[in-house]
């Protein structure tokens, strides 16, 4: 028997109705449920009709007071609003309480982070150092095991890459793939003959498939990695259990620390890719198509030329 709106708490609504719908319809269902369960825990035991614009406004402003950015507060609010939109749609509540609430104003001119020339050199050097260190460690371990007549580990000196990290970083840097798209990339999405990869609609944020040409480095990386993963028929990158990756934060953060690069996210590799395309002279529509954006406005925030490149362009007038 359906409960009336006075009976449902927010937690009950999520667990009995909304999470089932999220599992079936959200590409990142796990993250959506985490956001609602943790970031919106304030409302867990409140009845749905007790969640008013006033207490929601206090909640999101408190998030900012604790050090969260307005963007973060807006994202949390968006998850909450989406859940109650479904509650209204399903007749569990009569009217959406946040219909007139607006997002907190944010600075639209925020700086998009991408790698400077020196940072890219350091990042690549750190990748090479990591590979070398792991190879030396494996050789040392096998030497120890051989002396004691123990089974040897795989020889890392015989493969192109010691693990997933270097090929992942280089592929993202040269294709602009999102981290989730990298995780979900399958071998049947890679066309070595046409030298392109396809982001399947089910894996794309826009829910639309797109084709990305492979430049020389991206093609080389995938070719070498394919030889190394010849027995894999599903995902391009898999964890130790042979499953799709869900997180590589630890190895990524260690890499950045060694490269002495701060305030740089994996997603910023996408910004870096778009900036390089712009500097190389690619037109806005081409960049938009490769990144998979539905509007030019979304693409513009990724296209930031380096200060050195701007100076070089203005210096051309000296001639």
WOVEN-V584392 format. One record per residue. N is the residue number from 1. SS is DSSP state (2 for helix, 1 for strand, 0 for the rest). PHI is phi in radians with two decimals (* if undefined). PSI is psi in radians with two decimals (none if undefined). Layout:
n=N ss=SS phi=PHI psi=PSI
n=N ss=SS phi=PHI psi=PSI
This chain:
n=1 ss=0 phi=* psi=2.29
n=2 ss=0 phi=-1.20 psi=2.35
n=3 ss=0 phi=-1.34 psi=2.68
n=4 ss=0 phi=-1.47 psi=3.00
n=5 ss=0 phi=-1.15 psi=-0.40
n=6 ss=0 phi=-1.30 psi=-0.37
n=7 ss=0 phi=-1.46 psi=-0.62
n=8 ss=0 phi=-1.32 psi=2.26
n=9 ss=1 phi=-1.54 psi=2.87
n=10 ss=2 phi=-1.05 psi=-0.73
n=11 ss=2 phi=-1.09 psi=-0.75
n=12 ss=2 phi=-1.11 psi=-0.72
n=13 ss=2 phi=-1.07 psi=-0.76
n=14 ss=2 phi=-1.08 psi=-0.88
n=15 ss=2 phi=-1.27 psi=-0.58
n=16 ss=2 phi=-1.58 psi=-0.36
n=17 ss=2 phi=-2.31 psi=-1.06
n=18 ss=2 phi=-1.19 psi=-0.73
n=19 ss=2 phi=-1.11 psi=-0.59
n=20 ss=2 phi=-1.11 psi=-0.73
n=21 ss=2 phi=-1.17 psi=-0.71
n=22 ss=2 phi=-1.06 psi=-0.79
n=23 ss=2 phi=-1.01 psi=-0.62
n=24 ss=2 phi=-1.50 psi=-0.36
n=25 ss=2 phi=-2.13 psi=-0.28
n=26 ss=0 phi=-1.77 psi=2.29
n=27 ss=0 phi=-1.13 psi=-0.66
n=28 ss=0 phi=-1.93 psi=1.02
n=29 ss=2 phi=-1.05 psi=-0.70
n=30 ss=2 phi=-1.06 psi=-0.74
n=31 ss=2 phi=-1.20 psi=-0.70
n=32 ss=2 phi=-1.06 psi=-0.80
n=33 ss=2 phi=-1.17 psi=-0.61
n=34 ss=2 phi=-1.14 psi=-0.78
n=35 ss=2 phi=-1.04 psi=-0.78
n=36 ss=2 phi=-1.23 psi=-0.63
n=37 ss=2 phi=-1.35 psi=-0.57
n=38 ss=2 phi=-1.79 psi=-0.96
n=39 ss=2 phi=-1.25 psi=-0.42
n=40 ss=0 phi=-1.92 psi=0.40
n=41 ss=2 phi=-1.09 psi=-0.38
n=42 ss=2 phi=-0.92 psi=-0.57
n=43 ss=2 phi=-1.73 psi=0.05
n=44 ss=0 phi=-0.89 psi=-0.85
n=45 ss=0 phi=-1.74 psi=0.16
n=46 ss=0 phi=-1.50 psi=2.48
n=47 ss=1 phi=-1.18 psi=2.65
n=48 ss=2 phi=-1.01 psi=-0.64
n=49 ss=2 phi=-1.38 psi=-0.05
n=50 ss=2 phi=-1.60 psi=-0.18
n=51 ss=0 phi=-1.50 psi=1.62
n=52 ss=0 phi=-1.79 psi=2.80
n=53 ss=2 phi=-0.95 psi=-0.61
n=54 ss=2 phi=-1.12 psi=-0.84
n=55 ss=2 phi=-1.28 psi=-0.49
n=56 ss=2 phi=-1.21 psi=-0.69
n=57 ss=2 phi=-1.10 psi=-0.75
n=58 ss=2 phi=-1.09 psi=-0.67
n=59 ss=2 phi=-1.11 psi=-0.83
n=60 ss=2 phi=-1.32 psi=-0.53
n=61 ss=2 phi=-1.22 psi=-0.57
n=62 ss=2 phi=-1.14 psi=-0.59
n=63 ss=2 phi=-1.08 psi=-0.76
n=64 ss=2 phi=-1.16 psi=-0.69
n=65 ss=2 phi=-1.09 psi=-0.49
n=66 ss=0 phi=-1.46 psi=-0.01
n=67 ss=0 phi=1.93 psi=-0.05
n=68 ss=0 phi=-1.29 psi=2.65
n=69 ss=0 phi=-1.39 psi=2.77
n=70 ss=2 phi=-1.00 psi=-0.60
n=71 ss=2 phi=-1.09 psi=-0.74
n=72 ss=2 phi=-1.13 psi=-0.77
n=73 ss=2 phi=-1.07 psi=-0.70
n=74 ss=2 phi=-1.15 psi=-0.67
n=75 ss=2 phi=-1.14 psi=-0.75
n=76 ss=2 phi=-1.08 psi=-0.75
n=77 ss=2 phi=-1.09 psi=-0.67
n=78 ss=2 phi=-1.10 psi=-0.69
n=79 ss=2 phi=-1.12 psi=-0.76
n=80 ss=2 phi=-1.12 psi=-0.79
n=81 ss=2 phi=-1.10 psi=-0.71
n=82 ss=2 phi=-1.09 psi=-0.68
n=83 ss=2 phi=-1.11 psi=-0.78
n=84 ss=2 phi=-1.31 psi=-0.36
n=85 ss=2 phi=-1.10 psi=-0.73
n=86 ss=2 phi=-1.19 psi=-0.64
n=87 ss=2 phi=-1.05 psi=-0.70
n=88 ss=2 phi=-1.21 psi=-0.76
n=89 ss=2 phi=-1.06 psi=-0.63
n=90 ss=0 phi=-1.53 psi=0.03
n=91 ss=0 phi=1.37 psi=0.26
n=92 ss=0 phi=-1.38 psi=-0.57
n=93 ss=0 phi=-2.15 psi=2.72
n=94 ss=0 phi=-1.42 psi=-0.63
n=95 ss=0 phi=-2.53 psi=2.43
n=96 ss=0 phi=-1.20 psi=2.16
n=97 ss=0 phi=-1.30 psi=-0.29
n=98 ss=0 phi=-1.89 psi=0.30
n=99 ss=0 phi=-0.99 psi=-0.61
n=100 ss=0 phi=-1.70 psi=-0.06
n=101 ss=0 phi=-1.34 psi=2.41
n=102 ss=0 phi=-1.90 psi=2.80
n=103 ss=0 phi=-1.21 psi=2.67
n=104 ss=0 phi=-1.18 psi=2.38
n=105 ss=0 phi=-1.13 psi=2.39
n=106 ss=0 phi=-2.21 psi=2.86
n=107 ss=0 phi=-1.38 psi=1.91
n=108 ss=0 phi=-1.31 psi=-0.18
n=109 ss=0 phi=-1.73 psi=0.42
n=110 ss=0 phi=-1.11 psi=2.55
n=111 ss=0 phi=-1.28 psi=2.30
n=112 ss=0 phi=-1.55 psi=2.22
n=113 ss=0 phi=-1.46 psi=2.30
n=114 ss=0 phi=-2.57 psi=2.93
n=115 ss=0 phi=-1.36 psi=2.33
n=116 ss=0 phi=-1.30 psi=2.95
n=117 ss=2 phi=-1.02 psi=-0.76
n=118 ss=2 phi=-1.17 psi=-0.67
n=119 ss=2 phi=-1.15 psi=-0.69
n=120 ss=2 phi=-1.12 psi=-0.69
n=121 ss=2 phi=-1.07 psi=-0.76
n=122 ss=2 phi=-1.18 psi=-0.67
n=123 ss=2 phi=-1.12 psi=-0.77
n=124 ss=2 phi=-1.15 psi=-0.67
n=125 ss=2 phi=-1.13 psi=-0.67
n=126 ss=2 phi=-1.18 psi=-0.63
n=127 ss=2 phi=-1.08 psi=-0.77
n=128 ss=2 phi=-1.15 psi=-0.71
n=129 ss=2 phi=-1.11 psi=-0.72
n=130 ss=2 phi=-1.08 psi=-0.76
n=131 ss=2 phi=-1.07 psi=-0.81
n=132 ss=2 phi=-1.10 psi=-0.75
n=133 ss=2 phi=-1.10 psi=-0.76
n=134 ss=2 phi=-1.17 psi=-0.63
n=135 ss=2 phi=-1.15 psi=-0.75
n=136 ss=2 phi=-1.13 psi=-0.70
n=137 ss=2 phi=-1.12 psi=-0.70
n=138 ss=2 phi=-1.19 psi=-0.71
n=139 ss=2 phi=-1.09 psi=-0.71
n=140 ss=2 phi=-1.15 psi=-0.74
n=141 ss=2 phi=-1.13 psi=-0.71
n=142 ss=2 phi=-1.20 psi=-0.60
n=143 ss=2 phi=-1.09 psi=-0.77
n=144 ss=2 phi=-1.09 psi=-0.75
n=145 ss=2 phi=-1.22 psi=-0.64
n=146 ss=2 phi=-1.11 psi=-0.72
n=147 ss=2 phi=-1.09 psi=-0.46
n=148 ss=0 phi=-1.84 psi=0.21
n=149 ss=0 phi=1.03 psi=0.69
n=150 ss=0 phi=-1.77 psi=2.71
n=151 ss=0 phi=-1.01 psi=2.41
n=152 ss=0 phi=-1.53 psi=2.63
n=153 ss=0 phi=-1.35 psi=2.90
n=154 ss=0 phi=-1.02 psi=2.46
n=155 ss=0 phi=-1.40 psi=1.92
n=156 ss=2 phi=-1.27 psi=-0.22
n=157 ss=2 phi=-1.29 psi=-0.20
n=158 ss=2 phi=-1.77 psi=0.08
n=159 ss=0 phi=-2.14 psi=2.78
n=160 ss=0 phi=-1.21 psi=-0.64
n=161 ss=0 phi=-2.35 psi=2.53
n=162 ss=0 phi=-1.30 psi=-0.48
n=163 ss=0 phi=-2.88 psi=-2.80
n=164 ss=2 phi=-1.26 psi=-0.47
n=165 ss=2 phi=-1.12 psi=-0.90
n=166 ss=2 phi=-1.06 psi=-0.87
n=167 ss=2 phi=-1.10 psi=-0.59
n=168 ss=2 phi=-1.11 psi=-0.85
n=169 ss=2 phi=-1.10 psi=-0.83
n=170 ss=2 phi=-1.15 psi=-0.64
n=171 ss=2 phi=-1.17 psi=-0.76
n=172 ss=2 phi=-1.12 psi=-0.69
n=173 ss=2 phi=-1.15 psi=-0.46
n=174 ss=2 phi=-1.88 psi=0.00
n=175 ss=2 phi=-2.27 psi=-0.31
n=176 ss=0 phi=1.32 psi=0.27
n=177 ss=0 phi=-1.14 psi=2.46
n=178 ss=0 phi=-1.21 psi=2.79
n=179 ss=2 phi=-1.02 psi=-0.77
n=180 ss=2 phi=-1.10 psi=-0.60
n=181 ss=2 phi=-1.21 psi=-0.61
n=182 ss=2 phi=-1.12 psi=-0.81
n=183 ss=2 phi=-1.06 psi=-0.64
n=184 ss=2 phi=-1.59 psi=-0.08
n=185 ss=0 phi=-1.11 psi=2.27
n=186 ss=1 phi=-1.95 psi=2.74
n=187 ss=2 phi=-1.09 psi=-0.53
n=188 ss=2 phi=-1.31 psi=-0.07
n=189 ss=2 phi=-1.60 psi=-0.06
n=190 ss=1 phi=-1.87 psi=2.11
n=191 ss=1 phi=-1.88 psi=1.73
n=192 ss=0 phi=-1.23 psi=-0.49
n=193 ss=0 phi=-1.21 psi=-0.80
n=194 ss=0 phi=-1.50 psi=-0.10
n=195 ss=0 phi=0.96 psi=0.97
n=196 ss=1 phi=-2.67 psi=2.77
n=197 ss=1 phi=-2.14 psi=2.75
n=198 ss=1 phi=-2.07 psi=2.26
n=199 ss=1 phi=-1.59 psi=1.97
n=200 ss=0 phi=-1.14 psi=2.59
n=201 ss=0 phi=-0.99 psi=-0.63
n=202 ss=0 phi=-1.19 psi=-0.34
n=203 ss=0 phi=-1.81 psi=-0.17
n=204 ss=0 phi=-1.55 psi=2.52
n=205 ss=0 phi=-1.09 psi=-0.61
n=206 ss=0 phi=-1.41 psi=-0.15
n=207 ss=0 phi=1.14 psi=0.39
n=208 ss=0 phi=-2.18 psi=2.35
n=209 ss=0 phi=-1.26 psi=2.69
n=210 ss=1 phi=-2.58 psi=2.69
n=211 ss=1 phi=-1.94 psi=2.32
n=212 ss=1 phi=-2.14 psi=2.09
n=213 ss=1 phi=-1.13 psi=2.55
n=214 ss=0 phi=-1.69 psi=2.11
n=215 ss=0 phi=-1.33 psi=-3.12
n=216 ss=2 phi=-1.02 psi=-0.80
n=217 ss=2 phi=-1.21 psi=-0.75
n=218 ss=2 phi=-1.10 psi=-0.72
n=219 ss=2 phi=-1.13 psi=-0.73
n=220 ss=2 phi=-1.09 psi=-0.80
n=221 ss=2 phi=-1.05 psi=-0.87
n=222 ss=2 phi=-1.17 psi=-0.62
n=223 ss=2 phi=-1.12 psi=-0.81
n=224 ss=2 phi=-1.15 psi=-0.71
n=225 ss=2 phi=-1.19 psi=-0.58
n=226 ss=2 phi=-1.14 psi=-0.72
n=227 ss=2 phi=-1.08 psi=-0.72
n=228 ss=2 phi=-1.20 psi=-0.54
n=229 ss=0 phi=-1.92 psi=0.70
n=230 ss=0 phi=-1.04 psi=-0.42
n=231 ss=0 phi=-1.54 psi=-0.14
n=232 ss=0 phi=-1.51 psi=2.23
n=233 ss=0 phi=-1.99 psi=-0.02
n=234 ss=0 phi=-1.98 psi=-1.81
n=235 ss=1 phi=-1.28 psi=2.54
n=236 ss=0 phi=-1.13 psi=-0.72
n=237 ss=0 phi=-2.10 psi=2.22
n=238 ss=1 phi=-2.27 psi=2.71
n=239 ss=0 phi=-1.41 psi=-3.01
n=240 ss=0 phi=-1.10 psi=-0.39
n=241 ss=0 phi=-1.61 psi=0.05
n=242 ss=0 phi=1.37 psi=0.26
n=243 ss=0 phi=-1.80 psi=2.95
n=244 ss=1 phi=-1.11 psi=2.41
n=245 ss=0 phi=-1.16 psi=2.58
n=246 ss=0 phi=-2.14 psi=-0.32
n=247 ss=0 phi=-2.86 psi=2.39
n=248 ss=0 phi=-2.34 psi=0.50
n=249 ss=2 phi=-1.02 psi=-0.71
n=250 ss=2 phi=-1.10 psi=-0.89
n=251 ss=2 phi=-1.17 psi=-0.60
n=252 ss=2 phi=-1.17 psi=-0.78
n=253 ss=2 phi=-1.14 psi=-0.68
n=254 ss=2 phi=-1.12 psi=-0.67
n=255 ss=2 phi=-1.11 psi=-0.81
n=256 ss=2 phi=-1.09 psi=-0.68
n=257 ss=2 phi=-1.09 psi=-0.77
n=258 ss=2 phi=-1.17 psi=-0.60
n=259 ss=2 phi=-1.41 psi=-0.09
n=260 ss=0 phi=1.01 psi=0.81
n=261 ss=0 phi=-1.98 psi=2.17
n=262 ss=0 phi=-1.99 psi=2.76
n=263 ss=0 phi=0.89 psi=0.89
n=264 ss=0 phi=-2.37 psi=2.12
n=265 ss=0 phi=-1.75 psi=2.89
n=266 ss=0 phi=-1.02 psi=-0.70
n=267 ss=0 phi=-1.06 psi=-0.41
n=268 ss=2 phi=-1.21 psi=-0.31
n=269 ss=2 phi=-1.09 psi=-0.55
n=270 ss=2 phi=-1.19 psi=-0.73
n=271 ss=2 phi=-1.06 psi=-0.77
n=272 ss=2 phi=-1.05 psi=-0.76
n=273 ss=2 phi=-1.06 psi=-0.83
n=274 ss=2 phi=-1.11 psi=-0.68
n=275 ss=2 phi=-1.13 psi=-0.72
n=276 ss=2 phi=-1.12 psi=-0.68
n=277 ss=2 phi=-1.08 psi=-0.76
n=278 ss=2 phi=-1.11 psi=-0.78
n=279 ss=2 phi=-1.09 psi=-0.60
n=280 ss=0 phi=-1.32 psi=-0.14
n=281 ss=0 phi=1.79 psi=0.15
n=282 ss=0 phi=-1.16 psi=2.44
n=283 ss=0 phi=-1.35 psi=2.83
n=284 ss=2 phi=-1.06 psi=-0.68
n=285 ss=2 phi=-1.15 psi=-0.66
n=286 ss=2 phi=-1.13 psi=-0.78
n=287 ss=2 phi=-1.09 psi=-0.75
n=288 ss=2 phi=-1.05 psi=-0.76
n=289 ss=2 phi=-1.13 psi=-0.76
n=290 ss=2 phi=-1.18 psi=-0.69
n=291 ss=2 phi=-1.33 psi=-0.35
n=292 ss=0 phi=1.44 psi=0.54
n=293 ss=0 phi=-1.53 psi=2.58
n=294 ss=0 phi=-1.52 psi=-0.30
n=295 ss=0 phi=-2.41 psi=2.74
n=296 ss=2 phi=-1.19 psi=-0.54
n=297 ss=2 phi=-1.04 psi=-0.68
n=298 ss=2 phi=-1.16 psi=-0.65
n=299 ss=2 phi=-1.24 psi=-0.63
n=300 ss=2 phi=-1.01 psi=-0.58
n=301 ss=0 phi=-1.25 psi=-0.31
n=302 ss=0 phi=-1.57 psi=-0.32
n=303 ss=0 phi=-1.66 psi=1.57
n=304 ss=0 phi=-2.18 psi=2.06
n=305 ss=0 phi=-1.36 psi=2.58
n=306 ss=0 phi=-1.17 psi=2.68
n=307 ss=2 phi=-1.06 psi=-0.65
n=308 ss=2 phi=-1.09 psi=-0.71
n=309 ss=2 phi=-1.19 psi=-0.67
n=310 ss=2 phi=-1.08 psi=-0.76
n=311 ss=2 phi=-1.10 psi=-0.70
n=312 ss=2 phi=-1.12 psi=-0.69
n=313 ss=2 phi=-1.13 psi=-0.78
n=314 ss=2 phi=-1.18 psi=-0.60
n=315 ss=2 phi=-1.11 psi=-0.37
n=316 ss=2 phi=-1.08 psi=-0.45
n=317 ss=2 phi=-1.17 psi=-0.38
n=318 ss=2 phi=-1.12 psi=-0.42
n=319 ss=0 phi=-1.27 psi=none
